[in-house]
Amino acid sequence: MSLQTGELFQKGLTKVRDLKINGCEELMSSLKNEGRLLQQLTSLGRLEIEDNSPLVEELGKEAEELLQLQILECKLECLELKKCENILKLPKGLNQLSSLQQLCIHKCPRLVSFEDVGLPPSLKDIKITECHSLIYLAKFQVPQNLRRIQISDCKSLKSLVDEEVVGSSLLSSHICLEYLKIQECQSLTSLSLSGQLLRTLKHLEIYDCLQLELIVQDGFSHYNTNQCLEYIRIWKCQNLKYLLDGLYHLINLQTLDIYYCGSLVSIPRLSGGRKASNLREIKITDCDKLEVLPEAMRNLNSLEELTIDYREGLSCFFPANLTSLTISKVKSCKSLWELEWGLHRLTSLRKLWIYGNDPDMEPVGSRVELSEQESFVEFDYVSLAREAEDWENWQFGEVD
């Protein structure tokens, strides 16, 4: 329903739960004449404001005044700001909304950080996209109750917290962060995460951050063990040389995917901790400087799916319980059967994909016997001459 200036107030707002305001610059004059907007929106749960920076500032002032008077009845849970070009920070007042749980900010080009006013203490989910002046998320620490962080295409972002002022002593041990996804942030050099922050993390995903050099200052140890982390995916981080140490302490890690990290030279060992590993899936491809695979990878008895680039002696790394094996960048498929690949040990294997570019390769049958137990696999030889885009889509499950 489209409402003209002042019509909002005439119709009454006490029952409105979801409100979207796009532009409507004339609404500011109505606010001055009709009174406080938040005071009337007593049932409002979700508010979206697009292309109206003055309105955002005004609502911040209203919220601050009503909070001081202890008469703010609005229980806003989700706030979304889009294309508010003059917003430098979250206005004071809005950051004090005790009911706010989700904050989404999109295309606010002058937003730098939340250092002065911080973020609402109740906030659980924050998503920031295309805010190209954003340098860091917080000055001292990530809010204690925050569970999900998603930051995308923020060209100036350097770290989650201000590296010049933060120290491990400033980070609370009561952080609740579970989900962290950062993508296409070309200035990101470090996440500035301490071991304390990583203790509760379940999902870590970093995509296309070309300057990223360091994920954490300190890795995992016997005294700093993550009991929660289940998923790690790192893609197109060309400056990243090392992963976090102590991966074998991550007893609930199930998925480790690493793609297109051209400077990565090593991966810490994945087994050998106090408890057995729960890794189910490992994908490591297009890391051209990777010299060795993780130590004792063949001891990962829980591993079911492995995707990896070909290298000499690769068969020594195959865990026995694999059900799916994909090998890429094979230069000569004829050598696959001449070398001792150890495929006969993989009695549970059901799918075998081999990607290479051997012009002399003859077509291979659809079923190949691998063991005396009559275990068969689906075998496909696919030329790497196919388009690179198709190969990437296949890796990420976008092609049937």
N, C-alpha and C positions, 0 to 999 in steps of 0.2 A: 504493500500500500504506500503510495506517495503522499507525503504530508507537506503542506505549505507552512511558511513561517507562522508560528504561534498556534498552529492546529494541533501540534503535539500536546500542548497544555490543555487545549479545549477538550480533547478526547479523553484525557486522563491517562496517567502512566503507571498507576500503582500495580497493574497486573502484567505489565510487559516483562517478559523474561529474556528475550533475545532482541537486541537492537543494533541495526547497522546504519551508520551515517556516512554518506559519501558526498564530500564537498559541503554543500549547504552552508556557505559562509554567512548567509543572512541569519542563521540560527543564533549567532552570537548576540545580535541585537535583541532577539526574543528572550534570551537568557537574562539580559539586563532588566527587561521589562517584567518578565513573568516570575522570576525567582530562580532558586537553585534547582538544577536538573536532577542531580543525584538524590536530593531530598524527596523527590516525587517518585523516583524509580526504585521503589522499595522492594520489588520482586525481581529486579534485574539480575540475571545470572551470567549473561554473555553480552559483551559490548565490542563492536567493531567500528573503528573510525578510520576513514580513508580521506586523504587530501584535505585535512583541516587541522593544521598545527595549533592555531589559536584556541580551538575547542579543547584540545588535549590539555593545554596549559591552564585553561579556565577550570576544567574538571579537576585538575590537580589542586588548584586553590580551594575549590569547593570542598573537596574531600578533606583537606587539611583543616579547614574551618569547622566542618561538621564533626570531625574526630576530636578536635579540641573541646567542642561543646558536648561531646558524647551523645550526639543525636543522629549519627549516621546509621540508618537502617538497611541500606543497600548491602547485599551480600554477593557482590560481584565475584565470580569464580574464574572467568576467562576474559582477558583483554587482548584485543588484536589491533595493532596500529599499522597502517599501510600508507606509504607515500606521504608521510608528514615531513616535509622537507626542512622545516626549521626546528625540529626537535633535536636538542643537543644531549639531553638526558631524560630519564623518566622523571616527570615532574614530582616534586615533593608533595606528598598527600596520596598520590597513587601508589607510591612505594610502601605506604603504611597500611594498605588495605589488608586486614587480617584474614579475609576470606579468599583472596586471590590465589589460585592454584596454577593457572596456565597463562603464560605471556608470549605472544607472537608479535614480532616486529619485522616488517618487510619494507624494503626500499625507503629507509629513512637515512639519507646520504650524509647527514651531519652528526649523527649519533656517534659519540666517541667511546664512552664507557658508562658504567654505573657507579663510578668511584665516589661521587659526592653523596648521593642519597641512597645508594645501595639498591637492593631488591627486596620485595616483600618477604618477611620471614616465613610465611606460609607457602611460598611458591614451590611447586613441585616439578613444573615442566616449562622450559623456555626454548623458544625456537626463533632464531635470528637469521634472516636471509637478505643478501644484497644491501648491506649497510657498510659502505666502503670506507667510512671514516673510523669504524670500530677498531680499536687497538687491542683492548683486552676486555674480558667480561667483568671482572671485579678487581679491586685494588689490592685487597689483602687475602681474601679466601672465597671459595665458592660457598654460597649460602648453605647452611647446615641441612635444611629439609629438601633441598633440590634433588630430584631423582633422575630427571632427563635433561640433557643439553644437546641441542642440535644447532649447529652453526654452518651456514652454507654461503659461499660466494661473498665473503667479506675480505676484500683485497688487502686491507691494512692490518688485519688481525695478526698479532705477534705471539700471543700466548693467552691462556685462560685468565691468568692473574698477572699483575704488574711485576715483572721480574726484578725491577730495581728496588722494590720495597719488600717483597715477600721473602720469608725465610721459613724453614720447616717448623720453627717454633711458633709461627703465627697460625699454622693450620690446625684446625680443631680435629680432635679424634672422633667427633660425632658426625662426620660427613655421611650422607645417605645416598650419594650419587650411584645410580645403577646403569644408566645408559648414556653413552657419550659418542656422538657422531659429528665429525668435522669434515667438510669437503670443500674443495676449490677455494682454499684460503692461501693465496700464493706467497704471503709474507710470514706465515706461521713457521717459526723455527723450533719451538719447544712447547709442550703442553704445560710445563711447570707443575707437574703432578708429583706429590709426595707419596710415599708408601702408604701413609694414612688414608689419603684420598682413594687410593686404589683398592683398599680393603673391601669395599662394598660393590665395586663395579662388576656388572654382569656382561655388558656388551660394549666393546670398543671397536669403532670403525673410523678409519681415516682414509680419505680418498682425495687424490689429486692435490696434495700440498707439496709443491715442488721444492720448497726451501726447508722442509722439516728435517732436522738433524738429530733430535733427541726426543724420545717419548717421555722418559722419566729420569730424574736425577739419580734415584736409587732404585734398584730392582727389588725382587722378592727374596726373602730369606726365611730361615726357620722361625725367626721372631716376628716376621712381617708377612704372614701368609694370607693370600686371598682365598676365601672359602666360597666365593660367589662367581668369579669370572668364568663365563661359558663360551664366549665368542670373541675372536679377534680377527678383524679383516683390515689389511693395509694394502692400498692400491695406488700406484703412480706417485710414490714419494721418492723422487730420484736422488735426493741428497741424503737419505737415511742410510747409515752404514751399519748400525747395530740395533738389535731389538733389546727389550728390557731383559736383564739377567734374571735367573731363577725361575724360568718358565715351568720347570719340573715341580715347583711348589704349588702350582695352580691345579689342585686336585680335581676340580670340577670343569676344567677347560675341555670343551668338546669339539670346537672348530677353530682351526688356525689357517687363514687364507692370506697369502702374500703374493701380490702380482706387480710386475713392472716397477720394481725397486732397483734401479740400475746400479746404485752404489753399494748395495748391501753385500757385505763380504762374509758374514757368518750368522748362524742362528744358534742360540744357546741350546744345550741338550734339553730334551723334553721328557726324559724319564730318569729315575734314580732317586726320587724323593722318598720321604718317609712312607707315603702311601702310593698305591698304584695309580697310574695315569688313567683318565677317563676319555682321552682324545678319541673321537670317532672319525674326524675328517681333517686331512691336511692337503692344502693346495699351495704349491710353491712353483711359480712359473715366471719366465722373463725377468729373472734376476741375474743378469749376465756376469756380474763380478762375484757371484756366490762361489766360494772356493770349495767348501765342504758342506755336506748335509748335516743335520743335527746329530750329535753323538748318540749312539745307542738307540737310534730310531727303530731298529728292528725289534727292540724289546717292548714296543708299544702294543701289547696284546689286545687292547680294546679297539685299535685302529681298524676301520672298515673301508674307508675310501681314501685313496691317495692319487693326487694329480701332481706330476712333476716333470721337469725337463730331463732329457737323457744326458747321462754322463757315464764315463767308464766306471765299471765296478758298481753300477747302480743296484744290481740284484742283491748285493750284500745288505742293502738297507730295507728290503721288503719284510714287513711284519707278516707273520704266518697266517693271520686271520683276515686278511684283506678279502673283501667281496667285490670291490671295484678298483681298477687300476688304469690310470691314463698316463701315457708317456708321450711327451711332445719333443720336437726338435731332433728327431732321429735322422741322421744323415744317410744311413744305409740300413734298410730293413733286412737285407740278407744277413747282416752280422748278428741280428737278434737271435737267430737259432744256432749260430756258430759259437757264441759266447755262452758261458754258464750263467744264465739269468736266474736260475733258481725258481723258475715258475712252477716246477713240479711240486715245490713245497707248499704252494698256495692252494690248499685243498678246498677252501671255501670260496675261491674266486668265481664270480659269475659274469663280470663284464670286464673286458680288456679293450682299451682304445689305444691305438698307436698312431701318432701323427709324425709324418716325415716327408721327405721330398727325394725319393729315389726313383729316377726315371726308368730304371731297369726292373722295378718291382712288378712281379706278376700278381694278378688278383688272388686274394686269399679267400678260402672258404669261410662260410659264416659260423662254422663250429670247429673248434680245435680241441683235441683231447689233451689235458694237462697232467693227469695223474692216473695212477692205477685204480683209484676209487671212482673212475668214470665221471669225474667232475668236468663239466664243459663250460666254455665261456662264449660270449658274443665277441667276435673279433672283427675289427674294422681297421683297414689301413686307409688313412685320409691324407692326401697331399697337402703340404703346407703352402702350396701355391694358391690355395683358396684365399679369398679376401680376408685381410686382418680383422675387419669389422665383424665378419661372420664368426671368426674364432673367438673374439672377445664375447660376443653374444652367447655363444655356446657355453663358455666358461661360467657365465653368470645366469645360466638357465633361461635365456630369452629365446632360444631356438629349440624346437621340439626335436 
